[in-house]
């Protein structure tokens, strides 16, 4: 059987005026937006929205993010392949093995350990196959300003996988608790890939000079590449907790007894990493993007966390509205009930498209400089755009006509729509996407703003795991009450 696991959340120019006081149904608290003044005429209208699906191609995410391993085929979203590049090193410098080389009698095993979230997306009946190689490309170096997002891959030399053979794990095992040597409690949620004993021998034989600093160590061993070679599932992993564990026997120089010990090399603050993810959509429903006529839209929309597919919308009717005081402008998208992908829905974000780049939409907090957003992220990503302000979590709903469960997204565009109506901003296209390690440009701050969700005091989390989270929604030409729409609640301005 196939099993699909759901990741828990760490996300047309026809204007139809209704001359009445009926309030459009919403769950965001419209009551607080209606003025408590007698004689105020409150109306609602719904604007049609043109929407199309667009797509990314390749991405690379760094070690501080959730990464993904595995490979997966999907008739709609395409074929996904992954590779993880990772540098490991001793825990401190100068480094010495706990026993002398001449006392080592045998190498038991060498194991690459990669923590997981205990979750997967795909087919549980097919084992995942992995191979591991040594990276000999010196451009794989964190200190050389490795880009945040890139299609860069790195050259490798010899294979490090045990016996030069593909190593297999079951997707069902990614949440197993494993007890290894010296571990009395057990460690949950791991991928363990056996490596060649020759790798441990290489580390034992390295010149002591290479163990004096991280830069000297990388000259002798610049990292590993883990490739996903077979299977049909994707597993979110935590590369910052990975490591190479070497188990070996030795003779004690104190009493001559035989014993076993363990030495681990792990990622450090100075280690580089890259999760190279490629999505090939040839021969799938999304082979030719954008999907649908860009002038009239499409009936179905696909969204996938990067490098995935996103939606671009246009709302021509906003350019012809009479002057009004807007209490609420809410963009509503519904996913297709009972669709395969509504079990693994992403968190979504909305941004404007101006001069071919994504820009942060206006929010009231931007009027309160110098602290418009949360000053948390360093350097170019110093500010954080929070999900509840500029995006939407999936909200569970039930269709009253057929009792089917579906998810709905509600985007608050009130300030943006009001500014269009006042003539202080343009009615430019908007992108709706499922960000992982994305940023948008803030015109107020003149810098990029990272997209995250607040998880506590000065604590933030990424909105989605890369490539895994996806959904299928109603577009604007769908013959359904669930089609995308912009609801506006307003009072006319004379």
C-alpha positions as CSV (number, residue, x, y, z in Angstrom):
1,X,0.0,0.0,0.0
2,X,1.0,3.6,-0.4
3,X,1.2,5.8,2.7
4,X,1.3,9.6,2.6
5,X,2.6,11.2,5.8
6,X,1.6,14.8,6.6
7,X,4.3,17.3,7.8
8,X,3.1,19.1,10.9
9,X,3.5,22.8,10.8
10,X,6.6,23.8,12.5
11,X,1.4,27.5,5.4
12,X,-11.6,38.7,-14.8
13,X,-12.3,42.2,-14.9
14,X,-16.0,41.8,-14.0
15,X,-17.0,43.8,-11.0
16,X,-20.2,42.6,-9.3
17,X,-21.6,45.2,-6.9
18,X,-24.3,44.1,-4.5
19,X,-26.4,47.1,-3.4
20,X,-27.1,45.9,0.1
21,X,-25.7,45.6,3.6
22,X,-25.0,41.9,3.5
23,X,-21.6,41.0,5.0
24,X,-19.4,38.5,3.1
25,X,-18.8,35.4,5.2
26,X,-15.4,35.3,6.7
27,X,-13.7,33.9,9.8
28,X,-11.2,36.7,10.4
29,X,-13.4,39.0,12.5
30,X,-15.3,41.4,10.2
31,X,-17.4,42.6,13.1
32,X,-14.6,44.7,14.4
33,X,-14.2,46.4,11.1
34,X,-17.7,47.8,10.6
35,X,-18.1,51.3,12.0
36,X,-20.6,51.6,14.8
37,X,-22.2,54.7,13.4
38,X,-25.9,55.1,12.5
39,X,-26.5,55.8,8.8
40,X,-23.2,54.4,7.5
41,X,-23.9,52.4,4.4
42,X,-21.8,49.2,4.3
43,X,-21.7,47.2,1.1
44,X,-19.9,44.2,-0.2
45,X,-18.6,43.1,-3.6
46,X,-16.7,40.2,-5.1
47,X,-14.1,40.7,-7.8
48,X,-13.0,38.0,-10.2
49,X,-9.3,37.1,-10.1
50,X,-7.1,35.9,-13.0
51,X,-4.7,33.2,-11.8
52,X,-2.1,31.0,-13.5
53,X,0.5,28.4,-12.3
54,X,4.2,29.2,-12.8
55,X,7.3,27.2,-11.8
56,X,10.8,27.1,-10.4
57,X,13.4,24.7,-11.7
58,X,16.4,24.2,-9.3
59,X,17.3,25.3,-5.9
60,X,19.9,24.8,-3.2
61,X,19.3,25.4,0.5
62,X,21.9,25.8,3.2
63,X,22.6,23.8,6.4
64,X,20.5,26.0,8.7
65,X,17.4,25.0,6.9
66,X,15.4,21.8,6.8
67,X,16.7,19.8,3.9
68,X,15.2,16.9,1.9
69,X,16.6,13.6,0.8
70,X,15.1,11.0,-1.5
71,X,13.5,10.9,-4.9
72,X,9.9,11.0,-6.0
73,X,7.8,10.8,-9.1
74,X,4.4,12.6,-9.4
75,X,2.2,12.7,-12.5
76,X,1.3,16.3,-11.8
77,X,4.3,17.9,-10.0
78,X,7.0,16.1,-11.8
79,X,10.1,14.0,-10.8
80,X,12.1,15.2,-7.9
81,X,15.8,14.2,-7.3
82,X,17.9,15.4,-4.4
83,X,21.5,15.5,-3.2
84,X,23.0,16.7,0.1
85,X,26.5,18.2,0.2
86,X,27.9,18.3,3.7
87,X,31.2,19.1,5.4
88,X,32.1,17.4,8.6
89,X,35.1,17.8,10.9
90,X,36.4,17.1,14.4
91,X,34.6,18.7,17.3
92,X,37.6,20.8,18.3
93,X,41.2,21.7,17.2
94,X,43.9,20.6,17.5
95,X,42.4,17.2,17.3
96,X,43.9,13.8,18.4
97,X,42.2,10.4,18.3
98,X,41.6,9.0,21.8
99,X,43.9,6.1,21.1
100,X,47.2,5.9,19.2
101,X,47.0,4.5,15.6
102,X,49.3,1.6,16.4
103,X,46.9,0.4,19.1
104,X,44.0,0.0,16.7
105,X,43.3,-3.6,15.8
106,X,40.2,-3.4,13.6
107,X,37.7,-1.0,12.2
108,X,34.2,-2.3,13.0
109,X,32.2,0.0,10.9
110,X,31.8,3.6,9.6
111,X,28.2,5.0,9.6
112,X,26.8,8.2,8.2
113,X,24.0,9.3,10.6
114,X,21.4,11.9,9.4
115,X,18.6,13.0,11.8
116,X,15.1,13.2,10.3
117,X,11.7,14.5,11.5
118,X,10.3,11.0,11.5
119,X,8.2,11.8,8.5
120,X,8.1,11.1,4.8
121,X,6.1,11.8,1.7
122,X,5.7,9.1,-0.9
123,X,5.5,5.3,-1.4
124,X,6.3,3.3,1.7
125,X,6.6,0.0,-0.2
126,X,9.7,1.0,-2.1
127,X,13.0,1.3,-0.3
128,X,15.1,4.4,-0.7
129,X,18.6,3.9,-2.1
130,X,21.6,6.1,-1.3
131,X,25.2,6.4,-2.4
132,X,27.9,8.6,-0.8
133,X,30.9,10.3,-2.5
134,X,33.8,12.4,-1.4
135,X,33.6,16.0,-2.5
136,X,37.0,17.2,-3.9
137,X,35.7,20.6,-5.2
138,X,37.4,23.3,-3.3
139,X,34.7,25.8,-4.4
140,X,32.5,24.1,-1.8
141,X,33.5,26.4,0.9
142,X,31.3,28.4,3.3
143,X,33.8,31.2,3.7
144,X,33.8,31.9,-0.1
145,X,30.3,33.4,0.2
146,X,28.3,30.3,-1.0
147,X,25.0,31.7,-2.4
148,X,21.7,31.4,-0.5
149,X,19.9,30.0,-3.6
150,X,21.7,28.6,-6.6
151,X,21.8,25.7,-9.1
152,X,25.5,25.0,-8.2
153,X,26.6,21.4,-7.8
154,X,30.1,20.2,-6.8
155,X,32.4,17.6,-8.3
156,X,33.2,14.5,-6.4
157,X,36.0,11.8,-6.4
158,X,35.7,8.3,-5.1
159,X,32.7,6.5,-3.7
160,X,32.4,6.1,0.1
161,X,29.4,3.8,0.2
162,X,30.1,0.4,1.9
163,X,31.4,-2.1,-0.7
164,X,30.6,0.5,-3.4
165,X,27.0,-0.6,-3.4
166,X,23.7,1.2,-3.0
167,X,22.5,1.3,0.6
168,X,18.8,0.9,1.3
169,X,16.4,2.1,4.0
170,X,12.6,1.8,4.3
171,X,10.7,5.1,4.4
172,X,8.8,3.5,7.4
173,X,12.1,3.3,9.3
174,X,12.8,7.1,9.4
175,X,11.0,7.4,12.8
176,X,12.6,4.3,14.4
177,X,14.5,4.6,17.7
178,X,18.0,3.1,17.2
179,X,20.5,2.2,20.0
180,X,24.1,2.3,18.8
181,X,27.4,1.7,20.7
182,X,27.5,3.8,23.9
183,X,23.9,4.9,23.6
184,X,21.8,3.6,26.5
185,X,18.6,5.5,25.7
186,X,18.4,5.3,21.9
187,X,18.2,8.0,19.3
188,X,14.9,8.4,17.4
189,X,14.4,9.5,13.8
190,X,17.6,8.7,11.9
191,X,18.8,7.6,8.5
192,X,21.9,5.5,8.9
193,X,24.0,4.7,5.8
194,X,27.0,2.4,6.1
195,X,30.2,3.7,4.6
196,X,33.4,2.1,3.6
197,X,35.9,1.2,6.4
198,X,38.5,2.8,4.1
199,X,37.2,6.2,5.1
200,X,38.1,5.6,8.7
201,X,41.5,4.4,7.6
202,X,41.9,7.6,5.6
203,X,41.2,9.7,8.7
204,X,43.6,7.6,10.8
205,X,46.4,8.1,8.2
206,X,45.9,11.8,7.7
207,X,48.9,14.0,8.6
208,X,48.6,15.5,12.1
209,X,49.0,18.9,10.5
210,X,45.6,18.5,8.9
211,X,44.1,18.2,12.4
212,X,45.4,21.6,13.6
213,X,42.5,23.8,12.1
214,X,39.3,23.5,10.2
215,X,40.8,25.0,7.0
216,X,43.7,22.5,7.1
217,X,41.3,19.6,7.6
218,X,39.2,20.6,4.6
219,X,42.3,20.6,2.4
220,X,42.5,16.9,3.1
221,X,38.8,16.1,3.3
222,X,36.4,18.7,1.9
223,X,33.1,16.9,2.6
224,X,30.6,14.3,1.3
225,X,27.8,14.1,-1.2
226,X,24.8,12.0,-0.4
227,X,22.7,11.1,-3.5
228,X,19.3,9.5,-3.6
229,X,19.5,6.8,-6.3
230,X,16.2,4.9,-6.1
231,X,12.9,4.7,-4.3
232,X,9.8,6.9,-4.4
233,X,9.7,9.0,-1.3
234,X,11.0,12.3,0.1
235,X,12.3,12.6,3.7
236,X,12.9,16.0,5.5
237,X,16.2,15.8,7.3
238,X,18.3,18.0,9.8
239,X,21.8,18.2,8.3
240,X,23.1,20.2,11.3
241,X,22.7,17.1,13.4
242,X,24.4,14.7,11.0
243,X,27.8,13.1,11.5
244,X,30.2,10.3,10.5
245,X,30.6,7.8,13.3
246,X,33.7,5.5,13.3
247,X,33.6,2.4,15.5
248,X,36.9,0.6,16.0
249,X,38.7,-1.9,18.3
250,X,42.0,-1.2,20.1
251,X,44.3,-2.6,22.7
252,X,44.6,-0.6,25.9
253,X,48.2,0.5,26.6
254,X,47.3,0.5,30.4
255,X,46.4,-3.1,30.9
256,X,46.5,-4.7,27.5
257,X,42.8,-5.4,27.4
258,X,40.7,-5.2,24.2
259,X,38.1,-2.5,23.9
260,X,35.9,-0.7,21.4
261,X,35.5,3.1,21.0
262,X,33.7,5.6,18.8
263,X,34.9,8.8,17.1
264,X,32.5,11.2,15.3
265,X,33.1,14.0,12.8
266,X,30.2,16.4,12.6
267,X,29.2,19.7,10.9
268,X,30.5,22.8,12.6
269,X,29.7,26.5,12.4
270,X,32.3,26.9,9.7
271,X,31.0,23.9,7.7
272,X,29.5,24.4,4.3
273,X,26.4,22.5,3.1
274,X,24.0,22.5,0.2
275,X,20.8,20.6,-0.5
276,X,20.5,20.4,-4.3
277,X,16.9,19.8,-5.4
278,X,15.9,19.4,-9.0
279,X,12.3,19.0,-10.3
280,X,11.8,17.7,-13.8
281,X,8.3,18.3,-15.2
282,X,8.7,16.9,-18.7
283,X,5.8,14.6,-19.6
284,X,3.6,15.8,-16.6
285,X,0.6,18.0,-16.3
286,X,2.9,20.9,-15.5
287,X,5.3,20.4,-18.4
288,X,4.3,23.6,-20.0
289,X,4.2,26.6,-17.7
290,X,2.5,29.0,-17.2
291,X,-0.6,26.8,-17.0
292,X,-3.6,28.3,-18.7
293,X,-4.1,31.4,-20.8
294,X,-2.4,34.3,-19.0
295,X,-5.1,36.7,-20.1
296,X,-8.0,34.6,-18.8
297,X,-6.6,32.3,-16.2
298,X,-7.1,28.6,-15.5
299,X,-9.6,26.3,-13.8
300,X,-7.0,24.6,-11.6
301,X,-4.0,25.9,-9.7
302,X,-1.0,24.0,-8.4
303,X,1.2,25.1,-5.5
304,X,4.3,23.4,-4.2
305,X,7.0,24.5,-1.7
306,X,10.2,25.4,-3.5
307,X,11.6,24.5,-5.9
308,X,8.1,24.0,-6.9
309,X,5.2,25.9,-8.5
310,X,3.5,29.1,-7.6
311,X,0.6,31.2,-8.7
312,X,0.5,34.6,-10.2
313,X,-2.7,36.6,-10.0
314,X,-4.1,39.7,-11.6
315,X,-7.2,41.6,-10.4
316,X,-8.1,44.0,-13.2
317,X,-11.3,45.1,-11.5
318,X,-9.4,46.9,-8.8
319,X,-8.3,49.6,-11.3
320,X,-11.9,50.7,-12.0
321,X,-13.4,50.8,-8.6
322,X,-15.2,54.0,-7.4
323,X,-13.7,55.7,-4.4
324,X,-14.5,53.8,-1.2
325,X,-13.5,53.3,2.4
326,X,-12.4,49.6,2.6
327,X,-13.0,47.7,5.9
328,X,-11.8,44.4,4.6
329,X,-10.3,43.1,1.3
330,X,-9.8,39.3,1.5
331,X,-8.4,37.0,-1.2
332,X,-9.9,33.5,-0.8
333,X,-8.5,30.3,-2.3
334,X,-10.0,26.9,-1.7
335,X,-8.3,23.6,-2.4
336,X,-10.1,20.8,-4.3
337,X,-12.0,18.6,-1.8
338,X,-10.8,15.0,-1.7
339,X,-7.8,15.8,-3.9
340,X,-4.7,13.7,-3.2
341,X,-2.7,16.8,-2.3
342,X,-4.9,18.3,0.4
343,X,-3.4,15.9,2.9
344,X,0.0,17.7,2.7
345,X,-0.9,21.3,2.3
346,X,1.6,24.1,2.6
347,X,1.5,27.5,4.3
348,X,1.3,30.3,1.7
349,X,2.6,33.8,1.3
350,X,1.6,36.7,-1.0
351,X,3.9,39.3,-2.5
352,X,3.7,41.9,-5.2
353,X,5.5,41.7,-8.5
354,X,7.3,44.9,-9.4
355,X,10.2,45.3,-11.8
356,X,10.5,41.5,-12.0
357,X,11.0,41.0,-8.3
358,X,8.8,40.1,-5.3
359,X,8.1,43.0,-3.0
360,X,6.5,43.1,0.4
361,X,3.0,44.4,0.5
362,X,2.1,47.3,2.8
363,X,1.1,46.6,6.3
364,X,0.2,49.0,9.1
365,X,3.3,48.0,11.1
366,X,5.5,49.5,8.3
367,X,4.2,52.9,9.4
368,X,6.0,52.5,12.8
369,X,9.6,52.8,11.8
370,X,12.3,52.2,13.0
371,X,10.8,48.9,14.1
372,X,8.4,47.9,11.3
373,X,9.1,44.2,11.5
374,X,10.9,41.9,13.9
375,X,14.6,42.9,13.9
376,X,15.9,39.3,14.1
377,X,17.7,38.1,11.0
378,X,21.3,39.1,10.4
379,X,22.9,41.2,7.6
380,X,20.7,41.3,4.5
381,X,18.0,39.3,6.1
382,X,17.8,41.5,9.2
383,X,14.0,41.7,9.3
384,X,11.4,39.0,9.3
385,X,8.1,39.1,7.5
386,X,5.6,37.1,9.7
387,X,3.2,34.7,8.1
388,X,-0.1,35.9,9.8
389,X,0.5,39.4,8.5
390,X,1.4,38.6,4.9
391,X,0.3,35.0,4.3
392,X,-2.1,32.3,5.4
393,X,-2.2,29.0,7.1
394,X,-4.5,26.4,5.6
395,X,-7.8,26.5,7.4
396,X,-9.9,23.2,7.5
397,X,-13.4,23.5,6.1
398,X,-16.3,21.2,5.3
399,X,-18.3,21.7,2.1
400,X,-21.9,21.8,3.2
401,X,-23.1,20.5,-0.2
402,X,-21.3,17.2,0.0
403,X,-19.6,17.1,3.5
404,X,-16.2,16.8,2.0
405,X,-13.2,18.3,3.9
406,X,-11.1,20.9,2.1
407,X,-8.6,23.6,3.1
408,X,-9.1,27.4,2.6
409,X,-6.6,30.2,2.4
410,X,-7.5,33.8,3.4
411,X,-5.2,36.6,2.6
412,X,-5.8,40.1,4.1
413,X,-5.1,42.6,1.3
414,X,-7.0,45.5,2.9
415,X,-4.2,48.0,3.0
416,X,-2.9,47.1,-0.4
417,X,-6.4,47.4,-2.0
418,X,-7.1,50.7,-0.2
419,X,-3.9,52.2,-1.5
420,X,-4.8,51.1,-5.1
421,X,-8.2,52.7,-4.6
422,X,-6.5,55.9,-3.4
423,X,-4.1,55.9,-6.3
424,X,-0.9,55.7,-4.1
425,X,0.2,52.3,-5.4
426,X,-0.2,50.4,-8.7
427,X,-2.4,47.5,-9.3
428,X,0.5,45.2,-10.1
429,X,0.4,41.3,-10.2
430,X,0.7,39.3,-7.1
431,X,2.5,36.0,-6.4
432,X,1.1,33.4,-4.1
433,X,3.8,30.8,-3.2
434,X,4.9,28.3,-0.5
435,X,8.2,29.7,0.7
436,X,10.9,27.7,2.4
437,X,14.1,29.8,2.5
438,X,12.7,32.7,0.4
439,X,12.8,36.5,0.9
440,X,10.9,39.5,-0.5
441,X,12.1,43.0,-1.0
442,X,10.8,45.8,1.2
443,X,10.6,49.1,-0.5
444,X,10.2,50.8,2.9
445,X,13.4,49.2,4.3
446,X,15.3,49.1,1.0
447,X,16.4,45.6,1.8
448,X,15.4,41.9,1.5
449,X,13.1,40.5,4.2
450,X,13.2,36.8,5.1
451,X,9.8,35.0,5.2
452,X,9.2,33.1,8.4
453,X,6.6,32.5,11.1
454,X,7.0,33.6,14.6
455,X,7.4,30.7,17.0
456,X,8.1,32.6,20.2
457,X,10.1,35.6,21.6
458,X,12.8,36.2,18.9
459,X,12.2,32.7,17.6
460,X,11.1,31.9,14.1
461,X,10.5,28.9,11.9
462,X,10.5,28.3,8.2
463,X,7.0,28.1,6.7
464,X,7.5,24.9,4.7
465,X,9.8,22.0,4.1
466,X,11.3,22.3,0.6
467,X,9.6,20.6,-2.3
468,X,7.4,18.3,-0.2
469,X,4.4,20.4,0.6
470,X,1.9,20.8,-2.2
471,X,-1.8,21.5,-3.0
472,X,-4.2,21.7,-5.9
473,X,-6.8,24.5,-5.8
474,X,-9.7,25.9,-7.7
475,X,-8.7,28.6,-10.3
476,X,-10.8,31.4,-11.6
477,X,-12.5,29.6,-14.5
478,X,-13.7,26.7,-12.4
479,X,-17.4,26.0,-12.5
480,X,-17.6,26.0,-8.7
481,X,-18.5,28.3,-5.8
482,X,-15.0,27.5,-4.6
483,X,-13.2,29.4,-7.3
484,X,-10.7,32.1,-6.3
485,X,-12.2,35.4,-5.4
486,X,-11.6,38.8,-3.8
487,X,-14.2,39.8,-1.2
488,X,-14.4,43.5,-0.3
489,X,-16.4,45.1,2.4
490,X,-16.6,48.9,2.1
491,X,-18.5,52.1,2.4
492,X,-18.9,54.4,-0.7
493,X,-17.1,57.7,-0.5
494,X,-19.1,60.6,-2.0
